[in-house]
Amino acid sequence: MARAASDIDATVLQMDRNLRELSELAAAGREIPMELRLRTRRDQVRGTERAVAAIDLLFKTAGGNALRRGNPIERAWRDAHAGSVHVANDVERALAMYGRGAFGLTVEDNLV
């Protein structure tokens, strides 16, 4: 539980920071810099990874009863895994984009 809670807290802190910075720029009518776009995508996919890892950990420790249809843990596990395969949660794609940007290479992707 402690590991799962820590990972979720880390994700919430990163997402809050990113959303605050994005909102401030939007309110000021300023363009969102590529560095922030890339960091936001990086943090978003890592947040998804952390959430799935957290629910996996809870699922494993819940025991066999968690497998029963209708158990809230089973439903959360299934929903988390279903969402994790959406194109917006493609970890390798987002992390590769971040790496390209960090090394000053051109990033051309419609998800940033």
C-alpha positions in Angstrom: 0.0 0.0 0.0 2.8 2.4 0.9 4.6 1.9 -2.5 1.3 2.3 -4.4 0.4 5.5 -2.4 3.8 7.0 -2.9 3.7 6.4 -6.7 0.3 7.9 -7.0 1.3 11.0 -4.9 4.4 11.5 -7.1 2.1 11.4 -10.2 -0.4 13.8 -8.7 2.4 16.3 -7.9 3.8 16.2 -11.4 0.5 16.5 -13.0 -0.6 19.4 -10.8 2.7 21.2 -11.6 2.3 20.6 -15.3 -1.4 21.7 -15.4 -0.6 24.8 -13.4 2.1 25.8 -15.8 0.0 25.0 -18.9 -2.9 27.0 -17.4 -0.8 30.0 -16.6 0.6 30.1 -20.2 -2.8 29.7 -21.7 -4.3 32.4 -19.5 -1.5 34.8 -20.6 -2.1 33.9 -24.2 1.4 32.6 -24.6 2.6 29.7 -26.7 3.4 26.5 -24.8 7.1 25.7 -25.3 8.1 22.3 -26.6 10.0 21.5 -23.5 6.9 21.8 -21.4 4.8 19.8 -23.9 7.4 17.0 -23.9 7.7 17.0 -20.1 3.9 16.9 -19.8 3.7 13.9 -22.1 6.6 12.2 -20.2 4.9 12.7 -16.9 1.5 11.7 -18.2 2.7 8.3 -19.5 4.8 7.7 -16.4 1.7 8.5 -14.4 -0.2 5.8 -16.3 2.6 3.4 -15.7 2.7 4.1 -12.0 -1.1 3.8 -11.7 -1.1 0.4 -13.4 1.8 -0.8 -11.3 0.0 0.4 -8.2 -3.2 -1.4 -9.1 -1.2 -4.5 -10.0 0.5 -4.5 -6.6 -2.9 -4.1 -4.8 -4.4 -6.8 -7.0 -1.6 -9.2 -6.1 -1.8 -8.6 -2.4 -5.6 -8.9 -2.4 -5.5 -12.6 -2.9 -7.6 -14.9 -5.1 -10.9 -13.2 -4.1 -9.8 -10.2 -6.2 -10.3 -12.3 -9.3 -14.1 -12.5 -8.8 -16.2 -10.6 -11.2 -17.8 -7.7 -9.4 -15.0 -7.2 -7.0 -14.0 -3.5 -7.1 -10.3 -4.5 -7.2 -10.9 -6.7 -10.3 -12.8 -3.9 -12.0 -10.1 -1.3 -11.2 -7.4 -3.7 -12.5 -9.3 -4.3 -15.7 -10.1 -0.7 -16.3 -6.5 0.4 -15.6 -5.1 -2.2 -18.0 -7.7 -1.2 -20.7 -6.8 2.4 -20.5 -3.1 1.7 -20.5 -3.2 0.4 -24.1 -4.6 3.6 -25.5 -2.2 5.3 -28.0 -2.0 8.3 -25.7 -0.4 6.0 -23.1 2.3 4.6 -25.3 5.2 4.9 -22.9 8.0 4.1 -25.3 6.7 6.6 -27.9 6.4 9.4 -25.4 9.7 8.8 -23.7 11.5 8.6 -27.0 10.0 12.0 -27.9 11.2 13.4 -24.6 14.7 12.0 -25.3 14.8 13.5 -28.7 13.8 16.9 -27.4 16.3 16.7 -24.5 19.1 16.2 -27.0 17.9 19.1 -29.2 16.6 16.9 -32.0 13.4 17.7 -33.9 10.2 16.2 -32.5 7.3 15.8 -34.9 4.4 14.1 -33.3 0.7 15.1 -33.1 0.5 14.1 -29.4 2.7 17.0 -28.3 
